[in-house]
């Protein structure tokens, strides 16, 4: 995925989550390692198998996202919202998860 495709995907996803058309983001199996993506809205996105290792993901909304098997090793997800996300098989080794609320996977 090129940087332009990534930005387009996020813009379409923003329209999707706000009910203005668009499309659900499919970032499954994408290598996003090392990116700084603070405060973006990835609720209900398909992030299965995505590599978020060493990313800055502070304040990201992952509500109800499919994150099956994603890699968050070494990432900073402080303040991120993981409510009802599918976290089965997701790796958080050496990740910062100071979110002030429980991380609850839905087990979907």
C-alpha positions in Angstrom: 0.0 0.0 0.0 1.4 3.4 -1.0 1.2 6.4 1.3 -1.4 7.9 -1.0 -3.5 4.7 -0.9 -3.2 4.7 2.9 -4.5 8.3 3.2 -7.3 7.6 0.8 -8.3 4.5 2.8 -8.4 6.6 6.0 -10.5 9.3 4.4 -13.0 6.8 3.0 -13.1 5.1 6.5 -13.8 8.5 8.1 -16.8 8.9 5.9 -17.9 5.4 6.6 -17.8 5.8 10.4 -19.7 9.1 10.2 -22.4 7.6 8.0 -21.5 9.6 4.9 -20.8 6.8 2.5 -17.2 5.8 2.2 -15.9 2.3 2.9 -14.7 0.3 5.9 -10.9 0.5 6.1 -9.2 -2.8 5.2 -5.6 -2.6 6.5 -5.4 -6.3 7.0 -1.8 -7.7 6.8 -0.4 -4.2 6.1 3.1 -3.3 7.4 2.5 0.0 9.2 5.4 -0.4 11.6 7.0 2.7 13.0 4.3 5.1 11.8 3.0 8.0 13.9 -0.8 7.8 13.8 -2.1 9.6 16.9 -5.8 10.2 17.4 -7.1 8.6 14.3 -10.4 6.8 14.1 -10.1 3.1 13.2 -13.3 1.9 14.7 -14.8 -1.1 13.0 -11.7 -1.3 10.6 -10.3 -4.6 9.4 -6.8 -4.7 10.9 -6.4 -8.4 11.1 -2.7 -9.4 10.9 -1.6 -5.7 10.5 1.9 -4.8 11.9 1.7 -1.8 14.2 5.0 -2.6 15.9 6.8 0.5 17.2 4.0 2.8 16.2 2.7 5.8 18.0 -1.0 5.2 18.4 -1.9 7.5 21.2 -5.6 8.2 21.5 -6.6 5.9 18.5 -10.2 4.6 18.5 -10.0 0.9 17.8 -13.6 0.2 19.0 -15.1 -2.9 17.4 -12.1 -3.3 15.1 -11.0 -6.7 13.8 -7.5 -6.9 15.1 -7.1 -10.7 15.0 -3.4 -11.5 15.0 -2.2 -7.9 14.8 1.2 -7.0 16.1 1.5 -4.0 18.5 4.9 -5.0 19.9 6.8 -1.9 21.1 3.9 0.5 20.2 2.6 3.3 22.3 -1.2 3.0 22.5 -1.7 5.2 25.5 -5.2 6.5 25.7 -6.4 4.2 22.8 -9.9 2.7 23.0 -10.0 -1.1 22.4 -13.6 -1.6 23.5 -15.2 -4.6 21.8 -12.3 -5.1 19.5 -11.4 -8.6 18.4 -8.0 -9.0 20.1 -7.6 -12.7 19.7 -3.9 -13.5 18.9 -2.9 -9.8 19.1 0.6 -9.2 20.4 1.4 -6.4 22.8 4.9 -7.3 24.0 6.7 -4.2 25.4 3.8 -2.0 24.3 2.6 1.0 26.3 -1.1 0.6 27.1 -1.8 3.2 29.7 -5.4 3.7 28.6 -7.2 4.1 31.9 -9.8 1.5 31.0 -9.7 -2.2 30.5 -8.7 -3.7 27.2 -11.6 -6.0 26.4 -11.7 -8.1 23.3 -15.1 -9.2 22.2 -13.9 -12.7 21.3 -15.8 -12.5 18.0 
